[in-house]
Amino acid sequence: MVILSNNKTICAEYNRLTVQRNYGNGKDKKFALIGNVHHHSDVLNSYPTKEEAVAELEKIYAAYQNGDKTYAI
C-alpha cells in the first residue's frame, strides 16, 4: 500500500509501520508514526498521545485489509 504523509511531502510503499516515542518535539508531537522502506525511515505524522498514533496505525491496517492501494494520513 502506498502511503502519503500528513504534510503531503512523502509518498512511498512502506514495508513496516511503527509508533515510536518522539523526543524533543513539544507536547503536541510526543509520538510519531514511522514508515520504513528498505533501510530508510520517514516520519509520516506526529501525535500528542500514543493512543492517537496507534488509532491512525489501526486505520491504515483496516484500509490494507479492505484491499485499498493507497492511504493518505
N, C-alpha and C positions, 0 to 999 in steps of 0.2 A: 504494500500500500504506500502510495506517495503522500507525504505529509507536508503541509505548508505551515510555517511558523506563524506565531501570533503577529509579529511585526511585518510579515509578508516578505522577508528578505532571504529566507532559507526554504528550499523545497528539495526534498530527497526521499528516496525509498530506504527507510531505516530497517536494519535487521534486529535492532534491540532498542527498547524504550525503558527508561528508568526514572524514578523520582528520587532526587538527591537533595540533601541539605545544601543550601546556598549561603555560604558565609560572607559577611561584609557587604550586603546589598540592601540594607534597610528592612523595616518591619513588613513592608508590603511585598517583599521578594525573598522570603525565607526559604522557600523550596522551589526547585527547578525541575521541569520536565526535560529530560535529556534524550536526544536521539543519537544512536550510534550507527555508523555505516563504515564498514571495514575497520580501520584503526583511527577513525575521526569521530569526534563528538560535537554536537551542536546543542545549545540551549534553545529549546523551542518556545518556552514561556516560563515565567516565574509566578509564584503564588504566595499569598501570605500564610497559608496553613498547609500542612501535609495532606489534610483531608481534601482540600480543593484540588491539589495536584493529582492525588490518586483518583478523584472523581473524573478529571479530564482523561487520565490514562484509561479508566474504565469505559469512557465514551469512545475512545479510539478503538479499544478492544471490541466493543459492541459493533462498531462500524465494520471492523475487519471480519467479524463473524457473519455479518449480513452480506459480505461479498463486495463491499464498497472498494473502489480502486483508488480513491483519493479522500483526504480528510484535511480540513482547514481548522486550525486552532483559533 
